[in-house]
Amino acid sequence: MSSPMDIPPDLVGQSGLYNSPDPLLRRLRLETPEGKSINNLSKYFAEKEVLVLYAGSEFGENNIRGFHRDLQSFQQKYKSASVIYISTDVLEKQLKSIIQGKTWLNLTFFDNSDFAPIGEPDEKDWSVNLQEVKRGEDFLQAGEIELGVEKIQFGIEENENDYVRPLSRAGLTILMNVFSTPSISIYHLPTHQFLAKNVSMNSFKPENIDKNYQIWKGGESTSIKISDIINKMKWTLLLLVLAILYHFAVRFGGEQYDFIPKIMNGINGKFGGKI
């Protein structure tokens, strides 16, 4: 668990707006589709239960517009859920091209994310905007999480009165185990933990989402587990084990254990050699 820190000078007197006992939510600096910061987390998320964390980029967006429509419909239908877009792009205009017309929230863009461009980008006022948005906060970066410099313990409540470093976009993608975009994770606010990571886009199709959301809302995962695979394939696996045992019995025990041909010959004899 991260240790509490001194409040940045620019947040003195208003850090309580980020109060939340949830170890993830309290570390997010979120904005509405209109670009306004969500400061009072406790008030805004009072009725929310599920966070859909969507890490995406402008590249390849044309190929997943169907998914975007499904996600937009999901956000409008389920009021106890919030979709949060995490841009992995390096220019703010790329973020805006994705969230335009959407009702999703998004992680603030200017956070010094590890994958931000080195040097001065094309937009001349980028560094000025960075300071205005950051308000003196030191965002937790991906490298620090990977090296274990900062550890976040999920599944428990934290002291909401302690100030902790906010997560950068890059830092959050590490927690989500993002290998490529699009990447979707499901987070359950009541239990303070991730339910599923790298969720299939098909989970949000109209024919699937009602069932899936009830599972997520109940604090369960829709991810395929090893136990589920074993349960569905138990008879197939049993036959496979028996076949392997039979093979080794014949190979090392001799022809006396090769009983299948004898059984087949017996059956064939009963049917007059017609099999």
Phi and psi restraints in degrees (value plus and minus 20) as a CYANA .aco file:
   2 SER   PHI     -90.7   -50.7
   2 SER   PSI     122.7   162.7
   3 SER   PHI    -103.3   -63.3
   3 SER   PSI     129.8   169.8
   4 PRO   PHI     -83.5   -43.5
   4 PRO   PSI     132.7   172.7
   5 MET   PHI    -146.3  -106.3
   5 MET   PSI     148.2   188.2
   6 ASP   PHI     -87.8   -47.8
   6 ASP   PSI     124.6   164.6
   7 ILE   PHI     -94.5   -54.5
   7 ILE   PSI     109.7   149.7
   8 PRO   PHI     -75.9   -35.9
   8 PRO   PSI     123.6   163.6
   9 PRO   PHI     -72.0   -32.0
   9 PRO   PSI     -58.5   -18.5
  10 ASP   PHI     -90.7   -50.7
  10 ASP   PSI     -31.8     8.2
  11 LEU   PHI    -128.9   -88.9
  11 LEU   PSI     -20.3    19.7
  12 VAL   PHI     -79.2   -39.2
  12 VAL   PSI     106.9   146.9
  13 GLY   PHI      72.8   112.8
  13 GLY   PSI     -30.4     9.6
  14 GLN   PHI    -156.9  -116.9
  14 GLN   PSI     -13.0    27.0
  15 SER   PHI     -84.4   -44.4
  15 SER   PSI     -43.4    -3.4
  16 GLY   PHI     -83.5   -43.5
  16 GLY   PSI     -35.5     4.5
  17 LEU   PHI     -86.3   -46.3
  17 LEU   PSI     -42.3    -2.3
  18 TYR   PHI    -114.2   -74.2
  18 TYR   PSI      -9.8    30.2
  19 ASN   PHI     -81.8   -41.8
  19 ASN   PSI     108.1   148.1
  20 SER   PHI    -185.6  -145.6
  20 SER   PSI     118.4   158.4
  21 PRO   PHI     -96.7   -56.7
  21 PRO   PSI     -30.4     9.6
  22 ASP   PHI     -97.1   -57.1
  22 ASP   PSI     108.4   148.4
  23 PRO   PHI     -86.0   -46.0
  23 PRO   PSI     -40.9    -0.9
  24 LEU   PHI    -115.0   -75.0
  24 LEU   PSI     -72.0   -32.0
  25 LEU   PHI     -76.5   -36.5
  25 LEU   PSI     -61.7   -21.7
  26 ARG   PHI     -87.0   -47.0
  26 ARG   PSI     -33.9     6.1
  27 ARG   PHI    -120.6   -80.6
  27 ARG   PSI     -14.5    25.5
  28 LEU   PHI    -121.9   -81.9
  28 LEU   PSI     115.8   155.8
  29 ARG   PHI    -129.4   -89.4
  29 ARG   PSI      82.2   122.2
  30 LEU   PHI    -127.2   -87.2
  30 LEU   PSI     134.9   174.9
  31 GLU   PHI    -151.5  -111.5
  31 GLU   PSI     129.4   169.4
  32 THR   PHI     -98.3   -58.3
  32 THR   PSI     148.4   188.4
  33 PRO   PHI     -77.0   -37.0
  33 PRO   PSI     -43.0    -3.0
  34 GLU   PHI    -105.9   -65.9
  34 GLU   PSI     -21.5    18.5
  35 GLY   PHI      69.4   109.4
  35 GLY   PSI     -11.0    29.0
  36 LYS   PHI    -108.7   -68.7
  36 LYS   PSI     118.4   158.4
  37 SER   PHI     -91.4   -51.4
  37 SER   PSI     120.2   160.2
  38 ILE   PHI    -116.5   -76.5
  38 ILE   PSI      83.6   123.6
  39 ASN   PHI    -115.0   -75.0
  39 ASN   PSI     -61.8   -21.8
  40 ASN   PHI    -106.8   -66.8
  40 ASN   PSI      63.5   103.5
  41 LEU   PHI     -83.8   -43.8
  41 LEU   PSI     -63.6   -23.6
  42 SER   PHI     -78.2   -38.2
  42 SER   PSI     -60.5   -20.5
  43 LYS   PHI     -93.6   -53.6
  43 LYS   PSI     -66.3   -26.3
  44 TYR   PHI     -86.6   -46.6
  44 TYR   PSI     -58.7   -18.7
  45 PHE   PHI    -122.0   -82.0
  45 PHE   PSI      -1.6    38.4
  46 ALA   PHI     -77.9   -37.9
  46 ALA   PSI     -55.8   -15.8
  47 GLU   PHI    -125.2   -85.2
  47 GLU   PSI     -11.6    28.4
  48 LYS   PHI    -110.7   -70.7
  48 LYS   PSI     125.6   165.6
  49 GLU   PHI    -144.6  -104.6
  49 GLU   PSI     -50.4   -10.4
  50 VAL   PHI    -147.0  -107.0
  50 VAL   PSI     113.0   153.0
  51 LEU   PHI    -129.0   -89.0
  51 LEU   PSI     107.2   147.2
  52 VAL   PHI    -121.7   -81.7
  52 VAL   PSI      87.5   127.5
  53 LEU   PHI    -114.2   -74.2
  53 LEU   PSI      96.5   136.5
  54 TYR   PHI    -137.7   -97.7
  54 TYR   PSI      86.8   126.8
  55 ALA   PHI    -111.2   -71.2
  55 ALA   PSI     100.1   140.1
  56 GLY   PHI    -164.1  -124.1
  56 GLY   PSI     157.8   197.8
  57 SER   PHI    -168.0  -128.0
  57 SER   PSI     146.2   186.2
  58 GLU   PHI     -89.4   -49.4
  58 GLU   PSI     -51.7   -11.7
  59 PHE   PHI     -83.5   -43.5
  59 PHE   PSI     107.8   147.8
  60 GLY   PHI      58.9    98.9
  60 GLY   PSI     -11.8    28.2
  61 GLU   PHI     -80.5   -40.5
  61 GLU   PSI     -51.8   -11.8
  62 ASN   PHI     -80.8   -40.8
  62 ASN   PSI     -47.9    -7.9
  63 ASN   PHI    -103.0   -63.0
  63 ASN   PSI     -30.9     9.1
  64 ILE   PHI    -144.8  -104.8
  64 ILE   PSI       6.2    46.2
  65 ARG   PHI     -85.6   -45.6
  65 ARG   PSI     -49.3    -9.3
  66 GLY   PHI     -83.2   -43.2
  66 GLY   PSI     -61.7   -21.7
  67 PHE   PHI     -84.0   -44.0
  67 PHE   PSI     -60.6   -20.6
  68 HIS   PHI     -81.6   -41.6
  68 HIS   PSI     -58.9   -18.9
  69 ARG   PHI     -85.1   -45.1
  69 ARG   PSI     -61.5   -21.5
  70 ASP   PHI     -83.3   -43.3
  70 ASP   PSI     -60.8   -20.8
  71 LEU   PHI     -88.8   -48.8
  71 LEU   PSI     -56.1   -16.1
  72 GLN   PHI     -86.1   -46.1
  72 GLN   PSI     -63.0   -23.0
  73 SER   PHI     -83.4   -43.4
  73 SER   PSI     -59.6   -19.6
  74 PHE   PHI     -79.8   -39.8
  74 PHE   PSI     -67.7   -27.7
  75 GLN   PHI     -81.3   -41.3
  75 GLN   PSI     -57.9   -17.9
  76 GLN   PHI     -94.8   -54.8
  76 GLN   PSI     -47.5    -7.5
  77 LYS   PHI    -105.0   -65.0
  77 LYS   PSI     -62.0   -22.0
  78 TYR   PHI    -124.3   -84.3
  78 TYR   PSI      81.6   121.6
  79 LYS   PHI     -95.8   -55.8
  79 LYS   PSI     -35.0     5.0
  80 SER   PHI    -109.4   -69.4
  80 SER   PSI     -10.9    29.1
  81 ALA   PHI    -144.1  -104.1
  81 ALA   PSI     135.0   175.0
  82 SER   PHI    -153.0  -113.0
  82 SER   PSI     110.4   150.4
  83 VAL   PHI    -112.2   -72.2
  83 VAL   PSI     108.5   148.5
  84 ILE   PHI    -140.5  -100.5
  84 ILE   PSI      98.7   138.7
  85 TYR   PHI    -110.8   -70.8
  85 TYR   PSI     110.3   150.3
  86 ILE   PHI    -135.2   -95.2
  86 ILE   PSI      86.7   126.7
  87 SER   PHI     -96.3   -56.3
  87 SER   PSI     112.5   152.5
  88 THR   PHI    -124.7   -84.7
  88 THR   PSI      -8.5    31.5
  89 ASP   PHI    -102.0   -62.0
  89 ASP   PSI     152.5   192.5
  90 VAL   PHI    -130.6   -90.6
  90 VAL   PSI     -22.7    17.3
  91 LEU   PHI    -145.8  -105.8
  91 LEU   PSI     119.8   159.8
  92 GLU   PHI     -82.0   -42.0
  92 GLU   PSI     -53.9   -13.9
  93 LYS   PHI     -84.4   -44.4
  93 LYS   PSI     -45.7    -5.7
  94 GLN   PHI     -90.8   -50.8
  94 GLN   PSI     -58.9   -18.9
  95 LEU   PHI     -81.4   -41.4
  95 LEU   PSI     -67.7   -27.7
  96 LYS   PHI     -84.5   -44.5
  96 LYS   PSI     -51.5   -11.5
  97 SER   PHI     -86.8   -46.8
  97 SER   PSI     -47.7    -7.7
  98 ILE   PHI    -102.8   -62.8
  98 ILE   PSI     -65.0   -25.0
  99 ILE   PHI    -106.5   -66.5
  99 ILE   PSI     -24.2    15.8
 100 GLN   PHI     -80.0   -40.0
 100 GLN   PSI     105.6   145.6
 101 GLY   PHI      61.7   101.7
 101 GLY   PSI     -20.0    20.0
 102 LYS   PHI    -116.5   -76.5
 102 LYS   PSI     141.0   181.0
 103 THR   PHI    -125.3   -85.3
 103 THR   PSI      -7.1    32.9
 104 TRP   PHI     -96.5   -56.5
 104 TRP   PSI     134.8   174.8
 105 LEU   PHI    -103.2   -63.2
 105 LEU   PSI     146.6   186.6
 106 ASN   PHI    -164.1  -124.1
 106 ASN   PSI     130.2   170.2
 107 LEU   PHI     -91.0   -51.0
 107 LEU   PSI     118.6   158.6
 108 THR   PHI     -73.7   -33.7
 108 THR   PSI     120.8   160.8
 109 PHE   PHI    -100.9   -60.9
 109 PHE   PSI     -61.8   -21.8
 110 PHE   PHI    -107.0   -67.0
 110 PHE   PSI      69.2   109.2
 111 ASP   PHI    -156.8  -116.8
 111 ASP   PSI      -6.5    33.5
 112 ASN   PHI      41.1    81.1
 112 ASN   PSI      12.2    52.2
 113 SER   PHI     -74.8   -34.8
 113 SER   PSI     127.1   167.1
 114 ASP   PHI     -75.0   -35.0
 114 ASP   PSI     -50.3   -10.3
 115 PHE   PHI    -113.0   -73.0
 115 PHE   PSI      -6.2    33.8
 116 ALA   PHI     -90.0   -50.0
 116 ALA   PSI     132.6   172.6
 117 PRO   PHI     -86.3   -46.3
 117 PRO   PSI     126.2   166.2
 118 ILE   PHI    -105.0   -65.0
 118 ILE   PSI     113.3   153.3
 119 GLY   PHI      72.2   112.2
 119 GLY   PSI    -193.4  -153.4
 120 GLU   PHI    -106.3   -66.3
 120 GLU   PSI      98.6   138.6
 121 PRO   PHI     -88.2   -48.2
 121 PRO   PSI     158.2   198.2
 122 ASP   PHI     -83.3   -43.3
 122 ASP   PSI     -54.6   -14.6
 123 GLU   PHI     -96.1   -56.1
 123 GLU   PSI      94.7   134.7
 124 LYS   PHI     -84.2   -44.2
 124 LYS   PSI     -51.6   -11.6
 125 ASP   PHI    -113.7   -73.7
 125 ASP   PSI      -5.3    34.7
 126 TRP   PHI     -79.4   -39.4
 126 TRP   PSI     -67.2   -27.2
 127 SER   PHI     -88.0   -48.0
 127 SER   PSI     -53.1   -13.1
 128 VAL   PHI     -85.9   -45.9
 128 VAL   PSI     -67.3   -27.3
 129 ASN   PHI     -81.2   -41.2
 129 ASN   PSI     -55.7   -15.7
 130 LEU   PHI     -77.6   -37.6
 130 LEU   PSI     -68.1   -28.1
 131 GLN   PHI     -86.3   -46.3
 131 GLN   PSI     -56.9   -16.9
 132 GLU   PHI     -86.7   -46.7
 132 GLU   PSI     -59.8   -19.8
 133 VAL   PHI     -97.0   -57.0
 133 VAL   PSI     -58.7   -18.7
 134 LYS   PHI     -89.2   -49.2
 134 LYS   PSI     -52.1   -12.1
 135 ARG   PHI      32.7    72.7
 135 ARG   PSI      17.8    57.8
 136 GLY   PHI      60.4   100.4
 136 GLY   PSI     -14.8    25.2
 137 GLU   PHI    -101.9   -61.9
 137 GLU   PSI     125.0   165.0
 138 ASP   PHI    -121.3   -81.3
 138 ASP   PSI      80.3   120.3
 139 PHE   PHI     -93.5   -53.5
 139 PHE   PSI     120.6   160.6
 140 LEU   PHI     -95.1   -55.1
 140 LEU   PSI     102.9   142.9
 141 GLN   PHI    -119.5   -79.5
 141 GLN   PSI     144.9   184.9
 142 ALA   PHI     -80.0   -40.0
 142 ALA   PSI     -64.9   -24.9
 143 GLY   PHI     -80.0   -40.0
 143 GLY   PSI     -56.2   -16.2
 144 GLU   PHI     -87.9   -47.9
 144 GLU   PSI     -57.1   -17.1
 145 ILE   PHI     -89.4   -49.4
 145 ILE   PSI     -62.8   -22.8
 146 GLU   PHI     -82.8   -42.8
 146 GLU   PSI     -56.0   -16.0
 147 LEU   PHI    -105.0   -65.0
 147 LEU   PSI     -25.2    14.8
 148 GLY   PHI      57.9    97.9
 148 GLY   PSI      -3.5    36.5
 149 VAL   PHI     -83.2   -43.2
 149 VAL   PSI     -61.2   -21.2
 150 GLU   PHI    -142.3  -102.3
 150 GLU   PSI     109.0   149.0
 151 LYS   PHI    -139.7   -99.7
 151 LYS   PSI     113.4   153.4
 152 ILE   PHI    -132.7   -92.7
 152 ILE   PSI     104.1   144.1
 153 GLN   PHI    -118.4   -78.4
 153 GLN   PSI      95.5   135.5
 154 PHE   PHI    -111.8   -71.8
 154 PHE   PSI     145.8   185.8
 155 GLY   PHI      68.3   108.3
 155 GLY   PSI     -19.1    20.9
 156 ILE   PHI    -154.9  -114.9
 156 ILE   PSI     144.0   184.0
 157 GLU   PHI    -113.0   -73.0
 157 GLU   PSI     126.9   166.9
 158 GLU   PHI    -128.4   -88.4
 158 GLU   PSI     146.1   186.1
 159 ASN   PHI     -91.8   -51.8
 159 ASN   PSI      88.7   128.7
 160 GLU   PHI     -88.9   -48.9
 160 GLU   PSI     -33.2     6.8
 161 ASN   PHI    -105.3   -65.3
 161 ASN   PSI     -31.3     8.7
 162 ASP   PHI    -106.2   -66.2
 162 ASP   PSI     111.8   151.8
 163 TYR   PHI     -99.6   -59.6
 163 TYR   PSI     113.2   153.2
 164 VAL   PHI    -147.4  -107.4
 164 VAL   PSI     138.2   178.2
 165 ARG   PHI     -86.4   -46.4
 165 ARG   PSI     117.4   157.4
 166 PRO   PHI     -96.1   -56.1
 166 PRO   PSI     137.3   177.3
 167 LEU   PHI    -104.9   -64.9
 167 LEU   PSI     114.9   154.9
 168 SER   PHI     -98.8   -58.8
 168 SER   PSI     148.7   188.7
 169 ARG   PHI     -79.4   -39.4
 169 ARG   PSI     -63.8   -23.8
 170 ALA   PHI     -84.3   -44.3
 170 ALA   PSI     -60.0   -20.0
 171 GLY   PHI     -82.4   -42.4
 171 GLY   PSI     -61.2   -21.2
 172 LEU   PHI     -86.9   -46.9
 172 LEU   PSI     -56.3   -16.3
 173 THR   PHI     -84.3   -44.3
 173 THR   PSI     -48.9    -8.9
 174 ILE   PHI     -87.3   -47.3
 174 ILE   PSI     -63.9   -23.9
 175 LEU   PHI     -84.2   -44.2
 175 LEU   PSI     -48.5    -8.5
 176 MET   PHI    -104.9   -64.9
 176 MET   PSI     -24.4    15.6
 177 ASN   PHI      37.4    77.4
 177 ASN   PSI      26.3    66.3
 178 VAL   PHI     -98.6   -58.6
 178 VAL   PSI     101.9   141.9
 179 PHE   PHI    -124.9   -84.9
 179 PHE   PSI     -48.7    -8.7
 180 SER   PHI    -178.9  -138.9
 180 SER   PSI     145.9   185.9
 181 THR   PHI    -127.4   -87.4
 181 THR   PSI     130.5   170.5
 182 PRO   PHI     -93.8   -53.8
 182 PRO   PSI     129.9   169.9
 183 SER   PHI    -159.7  -119.7
 183 SER   PSI     108.0   148.0
 184 ILE   PHI    -140.7  -100.7
 184 ILE   PSI     113.1   153.1
 185 SER   PHI    -143.7  -103.7
 185 SER   PSI     131.6   171.6
 186 ILE   PHI    -134.8   -94.8
 186 ILE   PSI     106.8   146.8
 187 TYR   PHI    -141.0  -101.0
 187 TYR   PSI     114.6   154.6
 188 HIS   PHI    -126.3   -86.3
 188 HIS   PSI      91.7   131.7
 189 LEU   PHI     -85.6   -45.6
 189 LEU   PSI     -62.0   -22.0
 190 PRO   PHI     -80.1   -40.1
 190 PRO   PSI     -54.3   -14.3
 191 THR   PHI    -122.6   -82.6
 191 THR   PSI     -22.5    17.5
 192 HIS   PHI      39.5    79.5
 192 HIS   PSI      25.4    65.4
 193 GLN   PHI    -174.5  -134.5
 193 GLN   PSI     139.0   179.0
 194 PHE   PHI     -92.4   -52.4
 194 PHE   PSI     114.6   154.6
 195 LEU   PHI    -114.5   -74.5
 195 LEU   PSI     -55.1   -15.1
 196 ALA   PHI    -178.2  -138.2
 196 ALA   PSI     128.5   168.5
 197 LYS   PHI    -149.0  -109.0
 197 LYS   PSI     135.5   175.5
 198 ASN   PHI      32.1    72.1
 198 ASN   PSI      29.8    69.8
 199 VAL   PHI     -92.7   -52.7
 199 VAL   PSI     121.0   161.0
 200 SER   PHI     -86.4   -46.4
 200 SER   PSI     121.6   161.6
 201 MET   PHI     -82.1   -42.1
 201 MET   PSI     -47.2    -7.2
 202 ASN   PHI     -84.6   -44.6
 202 ASN   PSI     -38.0     2.0
 203 SER   PHI     -82.8   -42.8
 203 SER   PSI     -41.1    -1.1
 204 PHE   PHI    -120.9   -80.9
 204 PHE   PSI     -15.7    24.3
 205 LYS   PHI     -85.3   -45.3
 205 LYS   PSI     128.1   168.1
 206 PRO   PHI     -71.6   -31.6
 206 PRO   PSI     -56.1   -16.1
 207 GLU   PHI     -96.9   -56.9
 207 GLU   PSI     -31.3     8.7
 208 ASN   PHI    -134.0   -94.0
 208 ASN   PSI     -46.5    -6.5
 209 ILE   PHI     -88.1   -48.1
 209 ILE   PSI     -56.2   -16.2
 210 ASP   PHI     -79.5   -39.5
 210 ASP   PSI     -67.8   -27.8
 211 LYS   PHI     -85.2   -45.2
 211 LYS   PSI     -65.5   -25.5
 212 ASN   PHI     -83.5   -43.5
 212 ASN   PSI     -60.4   -20.4
 213 TYR   PHI     -88.2   -48.2
 213 TYR   PSI     -55.6   -15.6
 214 GLN   PHI     -82.6   -42.6
 214 GLN   PSI     -55.9   -15.9
 215 ILE   PHI     -86.8   -46.8
 215 ILE   PSI     -67.9   -27.9
 216 TRP   PHI     -83.0   -43.0
 216 TRP   PSI     -63.4   -23.4
 217 LYS   PHI     -82.4   -42.4
 217 LYS   PSI     -50.7   -10.7
 218 GLY   PHI    -101.8   -61.8
 218 GLY   PSI     -18.0    22.0
 219 GLY   PHI      62.8   102.8
 219 GLY   PSI      -0.9    39.1
 220 GLU   PHI    -129.3   -89.3
 220 GLU   PSI     142.3   182.3
 221 SER   PHI    -121.5   -81.5
 221 SER   PSI     123.8   163.8
 222 THR   PHI    -115.9   -75.9
 222 THR   PSI     -18.3    21.7
 223 SER   PHI     -87.8   -47.8
 223 SER   PSI     126.8   166.8
 224 ILE   PHI     -94.1   -54.1
 224 ILE   PSI     105.4   145.4
 225 LYS   PHI    -123.0   -83.0
 225 LYS   PSI     137.4   177.4
 226 ILE   PHI     -78.3   -38.3
 226 ILE   PSI     -58.1   -18.1
 227 SER   PHI     -84.9   -44.9
 227 SER   PSI     -54.5   -14.5
 228 ASP   PHI     -86.3   -46.3
 228 ASP   PSI     -61.8   -21.8
 229 ILE   PHI     -84.0   -44.0
 229 ILE   PSI     -64.6   -24.6
 230 ILE   PHI     -82.7   -42.7
 230 ILE   PSI     -61.4   -21.4
 231 ASN   PHI     -84.1   -44.1
 231 ASN   PSI     -60.6   -20.6
 232 LYS   PHI     -94.4   -54.4
 232 LYS   PSI     -46.5    -6.5
 233 MET   PHI    -130.9   -90.9
 233 MET   PSI      -0.9    39.1
 234 LYS   PHI     -80.0   -40.0
 234 LYS   PSI     -60.4   -20.4
 235 TRP   PHI     -92.4   -52.4
 235 TRP   PSI     -57.3   -17.3
 236 THR   PHI     -83.9   -43.9
 236 THR   PSI     -62.5   -22.5
 237 LEU   PHI     -86.8   -46.8
 237 LEU   PSI     -57.1   -17.1
 238 LEU   PHI     -83.2   -43.2
 238 LEU   PSI     -65.0   -25.0
 239 LEU   PHI     -83.0   -43.0
 239 LEU   PSI     -57.4   -17.4
 240 LEU   PHI     -83.9   -43.9
 240 LEU   PSI     -63.0   -23.0
 241 VAL   PHI     -83.0   -43.0
 241 VAL   PSI     -63.4   -23.4
 242 LEU   PHI     -83.6   -43.6
 242 LEU   PSI     -58.5   -18.5
 243 ALA   PHI     -84.8   -44.8
 243 ALA   PSI     -59.8   -19.8
 244 ILE   PHI     -85.9   -45.9
 244 ILE   PSI     -63.5   -23.5
 245 LEU   PHI     -82.7   -42.7
 245 LEU   PSI     -60.5   -20.5
 246 TYR   PHI     -81.7   -41.7
 246 TYR   PSI     -64.5   -24.5
 247 HIS   PHI     -79.6   -39.6
 247 HIS   PSI     -65.8   -25.8
 248 PHE   PHI     -89.5   -49.5
 248 PHE   PSI     -53.5   -13.5
 249 ALA   PHI     -84.2   -44.2
 249 ALA   PSI     -63.7   -23.7
 250 VAL   PHI     -89.1   -49.1
 250 VAL   PSI     -61.2   -21.2
 251 ARG   PHI     -87.3   -47.3
 251 ARG   PSI     -62.6   -22.6
 252 PHE   PHI    -122.5   -82.5
 252 PHE   PSI     -38.4     1.6
 253 GLY   PHI    -117.6   -77.6
 253 GLY   PSI     -38.0     2.0
 254 GLY   PHI      82.1   122.1
 254 GLY   PSI     158.6   198.6
 255 GLU   PHI     -84.4   -44.4
 255 GLU   PSI     -40.0     0.0
 256 GLN   PHI     -83.1   -43.1
 256 GLN   PSI     -41.8    -1.8
 257 TYR   PHI    -114.2   -74.2
 257 TYR   PSI     -21.2    18.8
 258 ASP   PHI    -106.3   -66.3
 258 ASP   PSI      54.6    94.6
 259 PHE   PHI    -108.0   -68.0
 259 PHE   PSI     -36.1     3.9
 260 ILE   PHI     -83.5   -43.5
 260 ILE   PSI     -66.0   -26.0
 261 PRO   PHI     -79.0   -39.0
 261 PRO   PSI     -55.8   -15.8
 262 LYS   PHI     -85.4   -45.4
 262 LYS   PSI     -61.4   -21.4
 263 ILE   PHI     -84.8   -44.8
 263 ILE   PSI     -63.4   -23.4
 264 MET   PHI     -83.9   -43.9
 264 MET   PSI     -58.2   -18.2
 265 ASN   PHI     -85.3   -45.3
 265 ASN   PSI     -58.6   -18.6
 266 GLY   PHI     -84.5   -44.5
 266 GLY   PSI     -64.1   -24.1
 267 ILE   PHI     -84.9   -44.9
 267 ILE   PSI     -60.5   -20.5
 268 ASN   PHI     -83.1   -43.1
 268 ASN   PSI     -56.4   -16.4
 269 GLY   PHI     -86.8   -46.8
 269 GLY   PSI     -56.7   -16.7
 270 LYS   PHI     -85.5   -45.5
 270 LYS   PSI     -49.4    -9.4
 271 PHE   PHI    -119.1   -79.1
 271 PHE   PSI      -2.1    37.9
 272 GLY   PHI      48.2    88.2
 272 GLY   PSI      10.1    50.1
 273 GLY   PHI      53.3    93.3
 273 GLY   PSI       0.1    40.1
 274 LYS   PHI    -109.6   -69.6
 274 LYS   PSI     -24.0    16.0
